[in-house]
Amino acid sequence: MPTIRQLDAEETLAALHALCAVLADCVEGGASVGFMSPFTPEDGIPFWQGVAEAVRRGETLLFVAEHEGEIVGTVQVGFATKPNQPHRGDLMKLLVHRRARGLGLARLLMEAAERGTAQHGRSLLVLDTATGEPAEAIYERLGWERAGVIPDYALFPDGRYCSTTLFYKRVHPAL
Ligand SMILES: CC(C)(COP(=O)(O)OP(=O)(O)OC[C@H]1O[C@@H](n2cnc3c(N)ncnc32)[C@H](O)[C@@H]1OP(=O)(O)O)[C@@H](O)C(=O)NCCC(=O)NCCS
């Protein structure tokens, strides 16, 4: 059975190796998630160290999915810090290693991220994702609303332009 865990800052640093492997696998698999190819697991170290600091500051929730005892997936919620957006969060870096896809881990991670958002009293999540890629269809299946498309917003890891679809979802703050 897969398990979903929320990591604190120390646990994030302890899981650095696995998190770097998941990120590098997704980038090398062609996902537009902020990085260019070639991308090695070591290239991800500064990124995950930054995530650990954001977790320590209470600005980010980090969840991981474990399958057969190994971390193979992850997602983050970044809390908007502007005083006029105390109710909003950004859903970021939904990543599942290619060898663990199709097992329902992304759905479990997204459900955990929504619950965590609600538990922190936040009621709106937003995300952006590469237009026309598999993840775009997944968000609609999970009840997210499509807000629109921005053409040529980013690049794929191989340098091609990549349009971005914006989504949002209202979540219900925990009672
Ligand atoms: C997108 C990604 C996270 C999906 O992970 P996953 O664990 O394989 O997804 P799941 O198995 O939980 O599937 C979730 C739902 O999407 C559906 N789905 C999965 N892959 C799909 C695909 N390629 N096309 C359409 N639907 C798909 C599943 O059927 C499932 O729906 P259901 O629960 O109603 O049956 C994974 O492919 C990935 O890491 N991609 C690269 C990184 C990326 O693009 N991340 C998004 C950044 S915004």
The ligand as an SDF file (V2000), in Angstrom:
LIG
                    3D

 48 50  0  0  0  0  0  0  0  0999 V2000
    1.2240   13.9790  -13.6770 C   0  0  0  0  0  0  0  0  0  0  0  0
    1.7330   12.8900  -12.7420 C   0  0  0  0  0  0  0  0  0  0  0  0
    2.0730   13.5140  -11.4050 C   0  0  0  0  0  0  0  0  0  0  0  0
    0.6250   11.8110  -12.5320 C   0  0  0  0  0  0  0  0  0  0  0  0
    1.0630   10.8840  -11.5660 O   0  0  0  0  0  0  0  0  0  0  0  0
    0.3880    9.4420  -11.3790 P   0  0  0  0  0  0  0  0  0  0  0  0
    0.7410    8.9870   -9.9990 O   0  0  0  0  0  0  0  0  0  0  0  0
    0.7760    8.5610  -12.4960 O   0  0  0  0  0  0  0  0  0  0  0  0
   -1.1760    9.7630  -11.4620 O   0  0  0  0  0  0  0  0  0  0  0  0
   -2.3210    8.8730  -10.8170 P   0  0  0  0  0  0  0  0  0  0  0  0
   -2.0330    7.4350  -11.0710 O   0  0  0  0  0  0  0  0  0  0  0  0
   -2.5950    9.2810   -9.4140 O   0  0  0  0  0  0  0  0  0  0  0  0
   -3.5680    9.3120  -11.7020 O   0  0  0  0  0  0  0  0  0  0  0  0
   -4.4520   10.3450  -11.2620 C   0  0  0  0  0  0  0  0  0  0  0  0
   -5.6510   10.3840  -12.1810 C   0  0  0  0  0  0  0  0  0  0  0  0
   -5.2440   10.8350  -13.4740 O   0  0  0  0  0  0  0  0  0  0  0  0
   -5.4850    9.8290  -14.4490 C   0  0  0  0  0  0  0  0  0  0  0  0
   -4.2900    9.7750  -15.3140 N   0  0  0  0  0  0  0  0  0  0  0  0
   -3.0710    9.3170  -14.9880 C   0  0  0  0  0  0  0  0  0  0  0  0
   -2.2210    9.4430  -16.0070 N   0  0  0  0  0  0  0  0  0  0  0  0
   -2.9390    9.9930  -17.0090 C   0  0  0  0  0  0  0  0  0  0  0  0
   -2.6380   10.3540  -18.3480 C   0  0  0  0  0  0  0  0  0  0  0  0
   -1.4120   10.1820  -18.8490 N   0  0  0  0  0  0  0  0  0  0  0  0
   -3.6200   10.8990  -19.1050 N   0  0  0  0  0  0  0  0  0  0  0  0
   -4.8670   11.0840  -18.6110 C   0  0  0  0  0  0  0  0  0  0  0  0
   -5.2190   10.7620  -17.3390 N   0  0  0  0  0  0  0  0  0  0  0  0
   -4.2660   10.2120  -16.5630 C   0  0  0  0  0  0  0  0  0  0  0  0
   -5.6530    8.5370  -13.6990 C   0  0  0  0  0  0  0  0  0  0  0  0
   -6.5140    7.6580  -14.3930 O   0  0  0  0  0  0  0  0  0  0  0  0
   -6.2420    9.0150  -12.4050 C   0  0  0  0  0  0  0  0  0  0  0  0
   -7.6200    9.2170  -12.4880 O   0  0  0  0  0  0  0  0  0  0  0  0
   -8.6120    8.3090  -11.5980 P   0  0  0  0  0  0  0  0  0  0  0  0
   -8.0560    8.3500  -10.2000 O   0  0  0  0  0  0  0  0  0  0  0  0
   -9.9060    8.9960  -11.7420 O   0  0  0  0  0  0  0  0  0  0  0  0
   -8.5210    6.9480  -12.2380 O   0  0  0  0  0  0  0  0  0  0  0  0
    2.9580   12.1820  -13.3500 C   0  0  0  0  0  0  0  0  0  0  0  0
    2.6420   11.7610  -14.6630 O   0  0  0  0  0  0  0  0  0  0  0  0
    4.1850   13.0700  -13.4070 C   0  0  0  0  0  0  0  0  0  0  0  0
    4.9240   13.1710  -12.4320 O   0  0  0  0  0  0  0  0  0  0  0  0
    4.4330   13.7350  -14.5320 N   0  0  0  0  0  0  0  0  0  0  0  0
    5.6250   14.5660  -14.7060 C   0  0  0  0  0  0  0  0  0  0  0  0
    5.6120   15.7800  -13.8360 C   0  0  0  0  0  0  0  0  0  0  0  0
    4.4640   16.6910  -14.1440 C   0  0  0  0  0  0  0  0  0  0  0  0
    4.1360   16.9610  -15.2860 O   0  0  0  0  0  0  0  0  0  0  0  0
    3.8500   17.1920  -13.0690 N   0  0  0  0  0  0  0  0  0  0  0  0
    2.7970   18.1410  -13.1520 C   0  0  0  0  0  0  0  0  0  0  0  0
    3.4160   19.4860  -12.9700 C   0  0  0  0  0  0  0  0  0  0  0  0
    2.1790   20.7350  -12.8770 S   0  0  0  0  0  0  0  0  0  0  0  0
  1  2  1  0
  2  3  1  0
  2  4  1  0
  2 36  1  0
  4  5  1  0
  5  6  1  0
  6  7  2  0
  6  8  1  0
  6  9  1  0
  9 10  1  0
 10 11  2  0
 10 12  1  0
 10 13  1  0
 13 14  1  0
 14 15  1  0
 15 16  1  0
 15 30  1  0
 16 17  1  0
 17 18  1  0
 17 28  1  0
 18 19  1  0
 18 27  1  0
 19 20  2  0
 20 21  1  0
 21 22  1  0
 21 27  2  0
 22 23  1  0
 22 24  2  0
 24 25  1  0
 25 26  2  0
 26 27  1  0
 28 29  1  0
 28 30  1  0
 30 31  1  0
 31 32  1  0
 32 33  2  0
 32 34  1  0
 32 35  1  0
 36 37  1  0
 36 38  1  0
 38 39  2  0
 38 40  1  0
 40 41  1  0
 41 42  1  0
 42 43  1  0
 43 44  2  0
 43 45  1  0
 45 46  1  0
 46 47  1  0
 47 48  1  0
M  END
$$$$
